[in-house]
Amino acid sequence: MKQQNQRSSGPAPDKRTSSGSTRQRILHLLKMNGSMNAAQLASELALTEMAVRRHMYALEEEQAIQIVMVKQAVGRPLHRYELTAHADDRFPKNYHTLALDLLGELADEADTAGLITRMFEGRKQKLLERYAPRMAGKALEQKVLELAAIQNAGGYMVEVEPAGEGHFIFNEYNCPIAQVANQYQQACSCELTLFQSLLHAQVERTECLAKGGAKCTYKINAV
């Protein structure tokens, strides 16, 4: 049952690293230019059009780019490449800074002392309503695995370990909201109570990334 994240045993091959770097450059070019054809990309990257198309096939399989047809007054339509909505995740985001700035503004207001806590509680309630139907009718083990799937979809890099009948260790090796959780412990306390409500089990946090741990670890025990 143990679900582990595969870790690399050594540096990636040079060819793979080069391919990844080239594809990232392609994404940046498309981000800046809106859409480009193979000839334009080849010129910018100092590659052949055939080499560019190989990279584009790979990016299309990853749903990062799509081909669009541009009609011309004379001749056949041109094939151009542009980014898809999925590609947006390939570019840096600064959401945590915005969140911290907004929370900081609230914290500075004397009459909103409990508002931040209520905001986190409201978010927890929305998540509970969203995910509770996925737990309906399931045994505890199935619920734990379902929760792992939910958290993995959110980028938490979860590993589940059985720890005896009705007992599980739930490890999260990444915290996408770590910068917020470091300053606002309400984020961590709400996650704990969310897990308890979804699993209908005893859940204890024994290690926390926001408090200097190597991971967030939860002990889950059947009631």
N, C-alpha and C positions, 0 to 999 in steps of 0.2 A: 504494500500500500504506500510505502514511502515515496514521496514525490520530491525529486532532487533537481536543482538547476545544474545543467552541465557547465563545467568550468574548463577553460582551455588549459592544456597541459604545457603550453609554450607559446612563443610568439607566432602570430599568423604568418603564413607564407607571404613572401614579397608580392607575388602576383595578385593575391587576394587584397592585400593592403592597397596596392596600386589601383585595382579596379574600384574599390570602395571610395578612394580619394577622387578618382575621375568621375564617378557617378555623383558624388557630392558637388563637384564643380559644375556638372551638368545641371543639377537642381538649382544651384545658385544662379547660373546663367538664365535659366527659364524664369526664376523668381524675379530677376531684374528686368528681363526683356518681354515677359508675357508669353510669347511663343516664338519658336525658332525652327528652322528646318535643318536637316542633317548637314547640308553644306555649310551653313552658318556656324553650327556647333563644331564641325570639323576644323574650320578656320580658327575659331577661338581656342580650341584645345590642341591644335597642331597634330591632329589625328586624321586618318583616312575616314571617308564617309562610311565604309564598311565597318570599321572599328567602332565608330559612333553608334551605328545601328545595333551592334551587338550589345552595347551598354543600354540602349533604349529598349531592346527586347527584355532585358533583365529588369529594368525599372518599370516597364509595363506589367510584367508578371507580379511585381510588388505593389501594383496599383498606385504607383507614385506619379506616373505620367500617362497621358492619353494622346492619341493621334487625332488631329482635326483636319478637315478638308477645307482648303481655301480656294474658292472659285476665281478663275482669271478671265479676263475679257477674251483672250485667245488662248487656245491650248487646253491641256488637261489640268484639272485641279491640282494644287500643290499640297503635299503632305507636310504638316507642321506639328510640332510637339508642344504640349503645354502641361502644366502641373494639374493634378487632381486635388480634391479636397483632402485626400489621405496624406498628401505630401506635406501638408501644413505642419504635421508633427515632426518633420525632419529639421525644422528650423528652431533656433533658440527662443525660449519663452521666458518671460519675467513675471509670471503671474504671482509668485510668492511675494515679490517686492510690493506689488500693488496691494495684495491682501494685507501685508504687514502695515503698510502706510495707512490703509483704511481702518484697520483695527486700532492702530496707534492713535488716530484721530478720535475714535470713540473713547479710548481709554483716557484721553486727556480731558474729557468732559466729565465734570463732577457729578452730574445728574444721570449718568449712564453707567454706573458702576456694575449693574447686573446685566446690562444689555449684551455684552460680549458672550457671557455664559448662556443667555437665552438664544443667541444666534447659533451657537454650537449645538445646543439642545434641539433647536428647530431643524438644523441640518441632519442631526441623528434621526429625528422622527421621520423625515422625508426618506432617508435611506432605509429605515425599518419598513416603511410602507412599500417601498419599491422592491425590497428583496424578500420580505416575509412570504409572499406566494411561492417563491422558489423552494422554500423549506417545508411547505405543507405536506403532510403525510409521509415524511422521510424519517428514517431512524437516525440516531445521533451520528453514526459514522458517515452516512450519506450527507447529512447537514454540514458536517465538518469539511467534507470534500467539496460541497457546493460553495461554502464560504471561501475555501481556498481558490476556487475558480473565479469567484466574484472579486477577490482581492488581487489575484493575478492579472485580471483584466484591467485593474486600476494601477498596475505597475509595482505591486508590493513584493514580488518575488517570494512566494510562499513555499514552504516545505512542511509537510505534515508527517509526523512520526507516531505510530501506535505505541502506547505506553501501558498495555494491559487492557483487559476487558472493560470497555466503557471509559477509557482514559486515552487522551491524545496530547501530543506536544505540537503546537502550532507556531512555526517560526516565520517571521517576516524579515527578509534581509534588506529590504529597501523601503523607505518611507517617502512617497512623493510630496508630502506636505511637511517634511522635516523642519524646514525653516520656520514655518508657522508654529508647529508643535514645540519647538525649542523655546519659544517665548510665551505660548499660551497652552498651558497644561490641560485646558478644557478639551482640546482636540484629542488628547490621549484618553482622558476619562470617558469621553463620549464614545470613542471606539470600543473601549472595554464594555460599557453597558450595552452598546449595540450588539456586540458578539453574544453577550448573555441573553439578550432578548431574542435574537435570531435562533440561537441554538437551544434555548430552554435548558441550559446546563450551567454548572458551576465553572466560571472562567476566571483564572487568576493570572495577572501579568507578572512575570518573574524577571524580565529584562526589558529595557526600553532604549531605543536608539536616541530619543530626545534627551535621555538622562546619561548619555555617554556609553551606552551598551553597544555591542557589536551587531545586535539585531533586536527586534521586538519578539519576545517569547511569551506564549500563553499556555498555561496548563488547563486543559479542558477535561472535566469529569462529569459523568452522568449524574443527574440528581437522584 
